[in-house]
Amino acid sequence: MSAMHLPNEPMYGDESSVRRCPWCGDADVRLVTRGYTGPTDEVDQYFTCRTCGETTYELVAKNGREMRMGRYRPGDLYREAPGQHHYRVSRVLKVGVNEYLIYLQPVASVDVASRI
């Protein structure tokens, strides 16, 4: 199955709900939603900017073992494995017996350098 791609249009004319690429500021993004059943089979939720090509994660799924090893807590920094982007953990939600969702907010590289 392929991931479901949603348009990036504001609901009811609310411009604040439009996703923007944090790396270039453009609103031309493609959202890939998370889900195991139905039209999607993605574990994580993210969007890809059509202008700069960067992928930005909104939430990632972890199992209990990964949570214990990673020690993810709100306010901590999270770095995606394949890329160079850093995120701040905004929320950790237990959604099943052995599954957690980590909500992420992108952090500019200047902010990361000041925390290290």
mmCIF file of the C-alpha atoms, coordinates in Angstrom:
data_MODEL
# 
_entry.id   MODEL 
# 
loop_
_atom_site.group_PDB 
_atom_site.id 
_atom_site.type_symbol 
_atom_site.label_atom_id 
_atom_site.label_alt_id 
_atom_site.label_comp_id 
_atom_site.label_asym_id 
_atom_site.label_entity_id 
_atom_site.label_seq_id 
_atom_site.pdbx_PDB_ins_code 
_atom_site.Cartn_x 
_atom_site.Cartn_y 
_atom_site.Cartn_z 
_atom_site.occupancy 
_atom_site.B_iso_or_equiv 
_atom_site.pdbx_formal_charge 
_atom_site.auth_seq_id 
_atom_site.auth_comp_id 
_atom_site.auth_asym_id 
_atom_site.auth_atom_id 
_atom_site.pdbx_PDB_model_num 
ATOM 1   C CA . MET A 1 1   ? 0.000   0.000  0.000  1.00 0.00 ? 1   MET A CA 1 
ATOM 2   C CA . SER A 1 2   ? 1.170   3.526  -0.594 1.00 0.00 ? 2   SER A CA 1 
ATOM 3   C CA . ALA A 1 3   ? 0.922   6.430  1.797  1.00 0.00 ? 3   ALA A CA 1 
ATOM 4   C CA . MET A 1 4   ? -1.982  8.832  1.554  1.00 0.00 ? 4   MET A CA 1 
ATOM 5   C CA . HIS A 1 5   ? -1.007  12.311 0.370  1.00 0.00 ? 5   HIS A CA 1 
ATOM 6   C CA . LEU A 1 6   ? -3.244  15.156 1.471  1.00 0.00 ? 6   LEU A CA 1 
ATOM 7   C CA . PRO A 1 7   ? -3.539  18.630 -0.016 1.00 0.00 ? 7   PRO A CA 1 
ATOM 8   C CA . ASN A 1 8   ? -2.124  21.506 1.986  1.00 0.00 ? 8   ASN A CA 1 
ATOM 9   C CA . GLU A 1 9   ? -5.220  23.681 1.975  1.00 0.00 ? 9   GLU A CA 1 
ATOM 10  C CA . PRO A 1 10  ? -6.490  25.541 5.048  1.00 0.00 ? 10  PRO A CA 1 
ATOM 11  C CA . MET A 1 11  ? -9.851  24.479 6.427  1.00 0.00 ? 11  MET A CA 1 
ATOM 12  C CA . TYR A 1 12  ? -12.539 27.165 6.311  1.00 0.00 ? 12  TYR A CA 1 
ATOM 13  C CA . GLY A 1 13  ? -10.038 29.816 5.168  1.00 0.00 ? 13  GLY A CA 1 
ATOM 14  C CA . ASP A 1 14  ? -7.848  29.564 8.276  1.00 0.00 ? 14  ASP A CA 1 
ATOM 15  C CA . GLU A 1 15  ? -4.338  30.452 7.055  1.00 0.00 ? 15  GLU A CA 1 
ATOM 16  C CA . SER A 1 16  ? -2.758  29.413 10.376 1.00 0.00 ? 16  SER A CA 1 
ATOM 17  C CA . SER A 1 17  ? -3.504  25.745 9.636  1.00 0.00 ? 17  SER A CA 1 
ATOM 18  C CA . VAL A 1 18  ? -1.357  25.701 6.465  1.00 0.00 ? 18  VAL A CA 1 
ATOM 19  C CA . ARG A 1 19  ? 1.836   23.695 6.877  1.00 0.00 ? 19  ARG A CA 1 
ATOM 20  C CA . ARG A 1 20  ? 4.988   25.541 5.892  1.00 0.00 ? 20  ARG A CA 1 
ATOM 21  C CA . CYS A 1 21  ? 8.437   24.102 5.349  1.00 0.00 ? 21  CYS A CA 1 
ATOM 22  C CA . PRO A 1 22  ? 10.521  25.201 8.360  1.00 0.00 ? 22  PRO A CA 1 
ATOM 23  C CA . TRP A 1 23  ? 13.687  25.072 6.256  1.00 0.00 ? 23  TRP A CA 1 
ATOM 24  C CA . CYS A 1 24  ? 12.660  27.344 3.331  1.00 0.00 ? 24  CYS A CA 1 
ATOM 25  C CA . GLY A 1 25  ? 9.283   28.793 4.427  1.00 0.00 ? 25  GLY A CA 1 
ATOM 26  C CA . ASP A 1 26  ? 7.297   27.601 1.398  1.00 0.00 ? 26  ASP A CA 1 
ATOM 27  C CA . ALA A 1 27  ? 3.736   26.264 1.816  1.00 0.00 ? 27  ALA A CA 1 
ATOM 28  C CA . ASP A 1 28  ? 3.959   23.901 -1.178 1.00 0.00 ? 28  ASP A CA 1 
ATOM 29  C CA . VAL A 1 29  ? 4.279   20.670 0.824  1.00 0.00 ? 29  VAL A CA 1 
ATOM 30  C CA . ARG A 1 30  ? 3.001   17.098 0.525  1.00 0.00 ? 30  ARG A CA 1 
ATOM 31  C CA . LEU A 1 31  ? 1.683   15.567 3.767  1.00 0.00 ? 31  LEU A CA 1 
ATOM 32  C CA . VAL A 1 32  ? 2.055   11.837 4.433  1.00 0.00 ? 32  VAL A CA 1 
ATOM 33  C CA . THR A 1 33  ? -0.190  10.729 7.290  1.00 0.00 ? 33  THR A CA 1 
ATOM 34  C CA . ARG A 1 34  ? 0.444   7.893  9.687  1.00 0.00 ? 34  ARG A CA 1 
ATOM 35  C CA . GLY A 1 35  ? -1.690  4.764  9.736  1.00 0.00 ? 35  GLY A CA 1 
ATOM 36  C CA . TYR A 1 36  ? -1.639  0.994  9.633  1.00 0.00 ? 36  TYR A CA 1 
ATOM 37  C CA . THR A 1 37  ? -5.037  0.379  8.070  1.00 0.00 ? 37  THR A CA 1 
ATOM 38  C CA . GLY A 1 38  ? -6.903  1.924  5.206  1.00 0.00 ? 38  GLY A CA 1 
ATOM 39  C CA . PRO A 1 39  ? -5.061  3.889  2.536  1.00 0.00 ? 39  PRO A CA 1 
ATOM 40  C CA . THR A 1 40  ? -1.790  4.343  4.483  1.00 0.00 ? 40  THR A CA 1 
ATOM 41  C CA . ASP A 1 41  ? 0.869   2.069  5.882  1.00 0.00 ? 41  ASP A CA 1 
ATOM 42  C CA . GLU A 1 42  ? 3.270   4.678  7.253  1.00 0.00 ? 42  GLU A CA 1 
ATOM 43  C CA . VAL A 1 43  ? 4.536   4.407  10.816 1.00 0.00 ? 43  VAL A CA 1 
ATOM 44  C CA . ASP A 1 44  ? 5.518   8.090  11.065 1.00 0.00 ? 44  ASP A CA 1 
ATOM 45  C CA . GLN A 1 45  ? 3.789   11.279 9.935  1.00 0.00 ? 45  GLN A CA 1 
ATOM 46  C CA . TYR A 1 46  ? 5.779   13.800 7.926  1.00 0.00 ? 46  TYR A CA 1 
ATOM 47  C CA . PHE A 1 47  ? 5.613   16.270 5.066  1.00 0.00 ? 47  PHE A CA 1 
ATOM 48  C CA . THR A 1 48  ? 7.970   16.884 2.157  1.00 0.00 ? 48  THR A CA 1 
ATOM 49  C CA . CYS A 1 49  ? 8.578   20.334 0.688  1.00 0.00 ? 49  CYS A CA 1 
ATOM 50  C CA . ARG A 1 50  ? 8.135   20.416 -3.065 1.00 0.00 ? 50  ARG A CA 1 
ATOM 51  C CA . THR A 1 51  ? 10.436  23.449 -3.345 1.00 0.00 ? 51  THR A CA 1 
ATOM 52  C CA . CYS A 1 52  ? 13.549  22.417 -1.398 1.00 0.00 ? 52  CYS A CA 1 
ATOM 53  C CA . GLY A 1 53  ? 12.860  18.662 -1.162 1.00 0.00 ? 53  GLY A CA 1 
ATOM 54  C CA . GLU A 1 54  ? 13.404  18.481 2.615  1.00 0.00 ? 54  GLU A CA 1 
ATOM 55  C CA . THR A 1 55  ? 11.374  16.085 4.756  1.00 0.00 ? 55  THR A CA 1 
ATOM 56  C CA . THR A 1 56  ? 10.022  17.331 8.094  1.00 0.00 ? 56  THR A CA 1 
ATOM 57  C CA . TYR A 1 57  ? 8.704   14.865 10.671 1.00 0.00 ? 57  TYR A CA 1 
ATOM 58  C CA . GLU A 1 58  ? 5.682   15.785 12.790 1.00 0.00 ? 58  GLU A CA 1 
ATOM 59  C CA . LEU A 1 59  ? 5.481   12.588 14.808 1.00 0.00 ? 59  LEU A CA 1 
ATOM 60  C CA . VAL A 1 60  ? 7.439   9.364  15.016 1.00 0.00 ? 60  VAL A CA 1 
ATOM 61  C CA . ALA A 1 61  ? 6.429   6.026  16.502 1.00 0.00 ? 61  ALA A CA 1 
ATOM 62  C CA . LYS A 1 62  ? 8.646   4.124  18.940 1.00 0.00 ? 62  LYS A CA 1 
ATOM 63  C CA . ASN A 1 63  ? 8.201   0.851  20.793 1.00 0.00 ? 63  ASN A CA 1 
ATOM 64  C CA . GLY A 1 64  ? 8.846   0.353  24.502 1.00 0.00 ? 64  GLY A CA 1 
ATOM 65  C CA . ARG A 1 65  ? 12.441  -0.795 24.042 1.00 0.00 ? 65  ARG A CA 1 
ATOM 66  C CA . GLU A 1 66  ? 13.298  2.197  21.840 1.00 0.00 ? 66  GLU A CA 1 
ATOM 67  C CA . MET A 1 67  ? 11.726  4.505  24.428 1.00 0.00 ? 67  MET A CA 1 
ATOM 68  C CA . ARG A 1 68  ? 13.856  3.059  27.246 1.00 0.00 ? 68  ARG A CA 1 
ATOM 69  C CA . MET A 1 69  ? 17.061  3.265  25.190 1.00 0.00 ? 69  MET A CA 1 
ATOM 70  C CA . GLY A 1 70  ? 16.345  6.716  23.744 1.00 0.00 ? 70  GLY A CA 1 
ATOM 71  C CA . ARG A 1 71  ? 14.943  8.257  26.917 1.00 0.00 ? 71  ARG A CA 1 
ATOM 72  C CA . TYR A 1 72  ? 12.662  10.616 25.006 1.00 0.00 ? 72  TYR A CA 1 
ATOM 73  C CA . ARG A 1 73  ? 11.100  13.331 27.167 1.00 0.00 ? 73  ARG A CA 1 
ATOM 74  C CA . PRO A 1 74  ? 9.287   16.575 26.322 1.00 0.00 ? 74  PRO A CA 1 
ATOM 75  C CA . GLY A 1 75  ? 11.797  19.379 25.836 1.00 0.00 ? 75  GLY A CA 1 
ATOM 76  C CA . ASP A 1 76  ? 14.645  17.071 24.783 1.00 0.00 ? 76  ASP A CA 1 
ATOM 77  C CA . LEU A 1 77  ? 16.316  17.259 21.380 1.00 0.00 ? 77  LEU A CA 1 
ATOM 78  C CA . TYR A 1 78  ? 15.670  14.531 18.803 1.00 0.00 ? 78  TYR A CA 1 
ATOM 79  C CA . ARG A 1 79  ? 17.775  13.990 15.696 1.00 0.00 ? 79  ARG A CA 1 
ATOM 80  C CA . GLU A 1 80  ? 16.472  12.009 12.759 1.00 0.00 ? 80  GLU A CA 1 
ATOM 81  C CA . ALA A 1 81  ? 18.836  9.167  11.857 1.00 0.00 ? 81  ALA A CA 1 
ATOM 82  C CA . PRO A 1 82  ? 19.306  9.645  8.099  1.00 0.00 ? 82  PRO A CA 1 
ATOM 83  C CA . GLY A 1 83  ? 19.278  13.437 8.015  1.00 0.00 ? 83  GLY A CA 1 
ATOM 84  C CA . GLN A 1 84  ? 20.828  16.429 9.668  1.00 0.00 ? 84  GLN A CA 1 
ATOM 85  C CA . HIS A 1 85  ? 17.685  18.020 11.093 1.00 0.00 ? 85  HIS A CA 1 
ATOM 86  C CA . HIS A 1 86  ? 17.041  18.418 14.788 1.00 0.00 ? 86  HIS A CA 1 
ATOM 87  C CA . TYR A 1 87  ? 13.670  18.521 16.522 1.00 0.00 ? 87  TYR A CA 1 
ATOM 88  C CA . ARG A 1 88  ? 12.403  19.336 19.987 1.00 0.00 ? 88  ARG A CA 1 
ATOM 89  C CA . VAL A 1 89  ? 10.161  16.711 21.577 1.00 0.00 ? 89  VAL A CA 1 
ATOM 90  C CA . SER A 1 90  ? 6.912   18.510 22.363 1.00 0.00 ? 90  SER A CA 1 
ATOM 91  C CA . ARG A 1 91  ? 4.885   15.563 23.647 1.00 0.00 ? 91  ARG A CA 1 
ATOM 92  C CA . VAL A 1 92  ? 5.133   11.810 24.247 1.00 0.00 ? 92  VAL A CA 1 
ATOM 93  C CA . LEU A 1 93  ? 1.907   9.846  24.045 1.00 0.00 ? 93  LEU A CA 1 
ATOM 94  C CA . LYS A 1 94  ? 1.431   6.157  24.886 1.00 0.00 ? 94  LYS A CA 1 
ATOM 95  C CA . VAL A 1 95  ? -1.031  4.798  22.313 1.00 0.00 ? 95  VAL A CA 1 
ATOM 96  C CA . GLY A 1 96  ? -0.907  1.049  22.831 1.00 0.00 ? 96  GLY A CA 1 
ATOM 97  C CA . VAL A 1 97  ? 0.555   -1.726 24.926 1.00 0.00 ? 97  VAL A CA 1 
ATOM 98  C CA . ASN A 1 98  ? 3.985   -1.260 23.365 1.00 0.00 ? 98  ASN A CA 1 
ATOM 99  C CA . GLU A 1 99  ? 3.756   1.872  21.196 1.00 0.00 ? 99  GLU A CA 1 
ATOM 100 C CA . TYR A 1 100 ? 4.495   5.532  21.821 1.00 0.00 ? 100 TYR A CA 1 
ATOM 101 C CA . LEU A 1 101 ? 4.083   8.568  19.581 1.00 0.00 ? 101 LEU A CA 1 
ATOM 102 C CA . ILE A 1 102 ? 6.684   11.309 19.856 1.00 0.00 ? 102 ILE A CA 1 
ATOM 103 C CA . TYR A 1 103 ? 5.441   14.698 18.662 1.00 0.00 ? 103 TYR A CA 1 
ATOM 104 C CA . LEU A 1 104 ? 8.219   16.830 17.182 1.00 0.00 ? 104 LEU A CA 1 
ATOM 105 C CA . GLN A 1 105 ? 8.841   20.501 16.406 1.00 0.00 ? 105 GLN A CA 1 
ATOM 106 C CA . PRO A 1 106 ? 11.693  21.479 14.055 1.00 0.00 ? 106 PRO A CA 1 
ATOM 107 C CA . VAL A 1 107 ? 14.599  23.386 15.605 1.00 0.00 ? 107 VAL A CA 1 
ATOM 108 C CA . ALA A 1 108 ? 16.865  25.717 13.635 1.00 0.00 ? 108 ALA A CA 1 
ATOM 109 C CA . SER A 1 109 ? 20.523  24.663 13.557 1.00 0.00 ? 109 SER A CA 1 
ATOM 110 C CA . VAL A 1 110 ? 21.507  27.930 15.297 1.00 0.00 ? 110 VAL A CA 1 
ATOM 111 C CA . ASP A 1 111 ? 19.344  27.000 18.305 1.00 0.00 ? 111 ASP A CA 1 
ATOM 112 C CA . VAL A 1 112 ? 20.870  23.505 18.424 1.00 0.00 ? 112 VAL A CA 1 
ATOM 113 C CA . ALA A 1 113 ? 24.441  24.866 18.438 1.00 0.00 ? 113 ALA A CA 1 
ATOM 114 C CA . SER A 1 114 ? 23.655  27.062 21.431 1.00 0.00 ? 114 SER A CA 1 
ATOM 115 C CA . ARG A 1 115 ? 22.307  24.069 23.439 1.00 0.00 ? 115 ARG A CA 1 
ATOM 116 C CA . ILE A 1 116 ? 25.322  21.804 22.865 1.00 0.00 ? 116 ILE A CA 1 
# 
